[in-house]
Amino acid sequence: MTPTLILRALLPATLLLSASAQAQNLSTVVLPIPEAPSLTQAAQRILDATNKRVPQIDTAGLVAQLKAQPNTVVIDVRTPAELNMLGGYIDAPRFFNITRGWLEFQIEAAVPDKNTPIVVYCGANQRSPLAADTLMKLGYKNVKNYRDGFFNWKRAGLPLQYPDKAPASFLYDLPQEVIPGVWSAIGATAPGTYDNSGHNNNLSFVITDDGVLVVNAGDNYLLAQSLHEEIKKRTTQPVKYVVLENSQGHAMLGSNYWKEQGATIIAHRDTAKQMEVTGHDVLAGMRNRARDKAFKTEFVMPDKLYDDKLDLKMGSWNLQILHLGPSHSHGDTMVWLPEKKLVIAGDTAFHIRMLPIFEDTDTAKWVETWKLFEALGAETVIPGHGGPTDMATVRKWTRDYLVHLRAKIADVVKAGGSLDDAYKVDQSAYMHLHTADELARSNAGRVFRAMEFE
């Protein structure tokens, strides 16, 4: 049974997109707003009584609370199928999709602190009041029901997230043209999952008059193949080069597909060294997550290594493959198009989501590398994560975040503080970023352990 047929079995026909609409990018599809199911008189009485007991919040109130209290946990109690087929979910820094039937069993693992501010919602304010009431009975002290519901949030044009923006493709989202000839399929600003097929980084490509250069091989063979299908819709030129931004799985595990197509895989020498050490373990982890979507994916090494700079002339296009210095990961690589003033920055630059700091990330050197990165003079930046933007924006959410966190941790170290003190440093200005809830504490801890010995 295909995924589409399964969803058709789960949802009424009135809630489903047409087959042609499913093949489009969900962010451009106007979805019909379903009517709330009718209730019996007895059920309506229960719902009315519950709404009187439960604190309520409207759309303006929720917008204000998310701005003032980014630690608010927002819980969507609809089914995952509804999120996939009915236009996504509210974009909140701390978000969980816990269905109404599983709430009692999963909430304490997701939100152990019962003083945490929580807002629950559904589509049309029928399930969420009951969910809020349940949380209050479980001892949660700061619970509100978003009475306007998801569809009013969507009508208001407020920020949304999607489990998958391109359900007819393994890609999370279809490629967008950033400037003429340069395209990027922007990945989910979230961890790699089965739903997003591991497309949680940006997969970019440059179409020249002498072939195509791709930046990042993708998380798996089928994802790489899906990207290639999109490239072939836009050009008949062959893919000649695939550049790996680093040794992470979503950058390099699709390489065996590209080798089959005759492309040359390019990586920094330090990236290749790290791949030799961790590549097979990274593949095993991806297979465990991706299951059937790992089909045909095998670990392979790059074909061509470089040290600091590799110049490529592709027809009338001049491209520079650069390693400016240590930043996020081993051998961080970017592609600089000097005539176009555009840089495909890889994980040297982040936007929209919080950057992760690994055990071996040297944040002090990353800040130093940033000076060389900014000196390129790029006017357009395609970061490793998050959509295309400008240098000022990636500076704010990458370099400035690193400087802020290092300053806060330096104060803790100077005062003789502990790791627990480091976990509590103020990162509130960055907690609205996607993945901040998962990463802020670990980032602080890793910087603390490094700065103890600087």
Secondary structure, DSSP 8 states (H G I E B T S, - for coil): --HHHHHHHHS-GGGS--HHHHTS-GGG------------HHHHHHHHHHHHHS-EE-HHHHHHHHHH-TT-EEEE-S-HHHHHHTT-EE--SEEEE--GGGHHHHHHHH---TTS-EEEE-SSSSHHHHHHHHHHHTT-SSEEEETTHHHHHHHTT--EE-S-S-TTSSSSS--EEEETTEEEE---SS---TTTTT--S-EEEEEETTEEEEE---SSHHHHHHHHHHHHHH-S--EEEEE-SSSSHHHHTTHHHHHHTT-EEEEEHHHHHHHHHHHHHHHHHHHHHHGGGGTT------SEEESSEEEEEETTEEEEEE--S-SSSTT--EEEEGGGTEEEEEEEEE-SB-----TT--HHHHHHHHHHHHHT--SEEEEEES--B-HHHHIIIIIHHHHHHHHHHHHHHHTT--HHHHHTS--GGGTTSBTHHHHHHHHHHHHHHHHTT-
